[in-house]
């Protein structure tokens, strides 16, 4: 007699199907080359790469799906990023399911994080005001779409 899938397996299968429906089905390794690891977060590694089509540098967040406790939140994050284009937000480019990894491709911000900037540079009051104004512009855009960021910190402010 065949065994039924466990509810956990059904949920995981449903999430993978939903991810497949929102992700590009192409092989990202044919588009993005020369990956260099620039960071490691709780959800995975962050790399820079060259886009062989547009010839621009991009940032790629690679997440092993087996290590993601809240996979359903990843789908929402992709959908939110896809719809949130603004000059003060790191813009989403594409997403891929590659093996058991999710690749989220975003524009690359060469200036690094605000944390990196303030630990190695002195910022004038005018520069601080500019960072605040631009950050608030991005947040206002998100709030106008009913989106709350929930993780505002200098590590997440990219220049």
DAJOJO-V986148 format. One record per pair of residues at least 4 apart in sequence whose C-alpha atoms are under 7 Angstrom apart, sorted by the first residue. I is the first residue (numbers start at 1). J is the second residue. If there is no record, write none. Layout:
# DAJOJO-V986148
i-><I | I>
j-><J | J>
This chain:
# DAJOJO-V986148
i-><5 | 5 | 6 | 7 | 8 | 9 | 10 | 11 | 12 | 13 | 14 | 15 | 15 | 15 | 16 | 17 | 18 | 19 | 19 | 20 | 23 | 23 | 23 | 24 | 24 | 24 | 25 | 27 | 28 | 28 | 29 | 31 | 31 | 31 | 32 | 32 | 32 | 32 | 33 | 33 | 33 | 34 | 34 | 35 | 35 | 35 | 36 | 36 | 36 | 37 | 37 | 37 | 37 | 38 | 38 | 38 | 39 | 39 | 39 | 40 | 40 | 40 | 41 | 43 | 43 | 44 | 44 | 44 | 44 | 45 | 45 | 45 | 46 | 46 | 46 | 46 | 47 | 47 | 47 | 48 | 48 | 48 | 48 | 49 | 49 | 49 | 50 | 50 | 50 | 50 | 51 | 51 | 51 | 51 | 57 | 58 | 58 | 58 | 58 | 59 | 59 | 59 | 59 | 60 | 60 | 60 | 60 | 61 | 61 | 61 | 62 | 62 | 62 | 62 | 63 | 63 | 63 | 64 | 64 | 64 | 64 | 65 | 65 | 65 | 72 | 73 | 74 | 75 | 76 | 77 | 78 | 79 | 80 | 81 | 82 | 85 | 85 | 86 | 88 | 88 | 88 | 88 | 89 | 90 | 90 | 91 | 91 | 92 | 92 | 92 | 93 | 93 | 93 | 94 | 94 | 95 | 95 | 95 | 96 | 96 | 96 | 97 | 97 | 97 | 98 | 109 | 109 | 110 | 111 | 111 | 112 | 112 | 112 | 113 | 113 | 113 | 113 | 113 | 113 | 113 | 114 | 114 | 114 | 114 | 114 | 114 | 115 | 115 | 115 | 116 | 117 | 118 | 118 | 123 | 123 | 124 | 125 | 126 | 127 | 128 | 129 | 130 | 131 | 132 | 133 | 134 | 135 | 136 | 137 | 138 | 139 | 140 | 141 | 142 | 142 | 142 | 143 | 143 | 152 | 153>
j-><9 | 10 | 10 | 11 | 12 | 13 | 14 | 15 | 16 | 17 | 18 | 19 | 71 | 72 | 20 | 21 | 22 | 23 | 75 | 97 | 95 | 96 | 97 | 94 | 95 | 96 | 96 | 98 | 32 | 96 | 33 | 51 | 52 | 53 | 49 | 50 | 51 | 52 | 49 | 50 | 51 | 49 | 50 | 47 | 48 | 49 | 47 | 48 | 49 | 45 | 46 | 47 | 48 | 46 | 47 | 48 | 45 | 46 | 47 | 44 | 45 | 46 | 45 | 63 | 68 | 61 | 62 | 63 | 64 | 61 | 62 | 63 | 59 | 60 | 61 | 62 | 59 | 60 | 61 | 57 | 58 | 59 | 60 | 57 | 58 | 59 | 55 | 56 | 57 | 58 | 55 | 56 | 57 | 58 | 108 | 105 | 106 | 107 | 108 | 105 | 106 | 107 | 108 | 103 | 104 | 105 | 106 | 103 | 104 | 105 | 101 | 102 | 103 | 104 | 101 | 102 | 103 | 68 | 100 | 101 | 102 | 100 | 101 | 102 | 76 | 77 | 78 | 79 | 80 | 81 | 82 | 83 | 84 | 92 | 92 | 89 | 91 | 138 | 134 | 135 | 137 | 138 | 138 | 106 | 107 | 106 | 107 | 105 | 106 | 107 | 105 | 106 | 107 | 104 | 105 | 103 | 104 | 105 | 102 | 103 | 104 | 101 | 102 | 103 | 102 | 158 | 159 | 159 | 158 | 159 | 116 | 158 | 159 | 117 | 154 | 155 | 156 | 157 | 158 | 159 | 118 | 154 | 155 | 157 | 158 | 159 | 119 | 154 | 155 | 120 | 121 | 122 | 123 | 127 | 128 | 128 | 129 | 130 | 131 | 132 | 133 | 134 | 135 | 136 | 137 | 138 | 139 | 140 | 141 | 142 | 143 | 144 | 145 | 146 | 147 | 148 | 147 | 148 | 156 | 157>
